[in-house]
Amino acid sequence: MDEKKKYPFHEKYFKKEWSYVTGSVLLAMLALALVIVTGGSWGVTGPLGMWGGKFLQLIGINADSWKAYNGSLAKYNFWTDQTAITDLGIVLGAFLSVLLATQFKIKKIKSMKNVWAAVLGGLLMGIGARLSLGCNIGAFFTALPAFSLHGWVFWISIFSGAAVGSQLLKKYFM
Amino acid sequence: MAEQTLDCLGEACPVPLIKTQKAMEKMAVGDVLIVNIDHSCAMKNVPDWARSVGHNVEIEEVAEGEWNIIIEKTK
């Protein structure tokens, strides 16, 4: 028998992608719940900078003396960092949802070009997110409902960046 | 009626979509393109695009997290 007919509930709620409306309403409600419960707003990339600094400390580079950290690394505690906990939640939640959809797969690395693109892309995203003090969550998603102007500036910038980036992708990577 | 396979396994969005669009350009009406993908967002944007252009589309789940998108060029 066809799997779709065998497990209609699983098919509808776990396998088939949710609509944009469902997703955005849930995102808005969960982001609001986070503000109500913790008093802090949703972000993602802040802790990445701290973890990077911690890593540098680990390999013997005294990053804590840098102006950007200024002693904050010594005081840093993962378990009391709200954003670090929600980051952990994103990874666990994504893992859970892909398991529930029975779509988990370890992907093959196709070529060295893809590896370099991933490493370079990750570095650029990380630098960009720290320079602009946030990613599309902290500097955009959280900023707009707070009526903060920086969200709109971020929006215009990220769209122009994506437009240029996709043209570069078409020209040099395809 | 020719049949052609496009291997997009391991490729992330929007690469599978752009590759599919390029491959479809070179095909004749009635030809079939089978796109292998393992990126779930390509499972949405590739069929969405093909249907919006008017081609016949079928999706086949071949393994966990792996799909074949079968597109028949109609015009």
HADDOCK unambig.tbl for C-alpha pairs under 7 A between the chains (distance, minus, plus):
assign (segid A and resid 102 and name CA) (segid B and resid 64 and name CA) 6.01 0.50 0.50
assign (segid A and resid 103 and name CA) (segid B and resid 64 and name CA) 4.68 0.50 0.50
assign (segid A and resid 103 and name CA) (segid B and resid 65 and name CA) 3.82 0.50 0.50
assign (segid A and resid 104 and name CA) (segid B and resid 64 and name CA) 6.22 0.50 0.50
assign (segid A and resid 104 and name CA) (segid B and resid 65 and name CA) 5.63 0.50 0.50
assign (segid A and resid 105 and name CA) (segid B and resid 64 and name CA) 6.50 0.50 0.50
assign (segid A and resid 105 and name CA) (segid B and resid 65 and name CA) 5.58 0.50 0.50
assign (segid A and resid 107 and name CA) (segid B and resid 10 and name CA) 5.72 0.50 0.50
assign (segid A and resid 108 and name CA) (segid B and resid 10 and name CA) 5.88 0.50 0.50
assign (segid A and resid 109 and name CA) (segid B and resid 10 and name CA) 6.35 0.50 0.50
assign (segid A and resid 110 and name CA) (segid B and resid 10 and name CA) 6.13 0.50 0.50
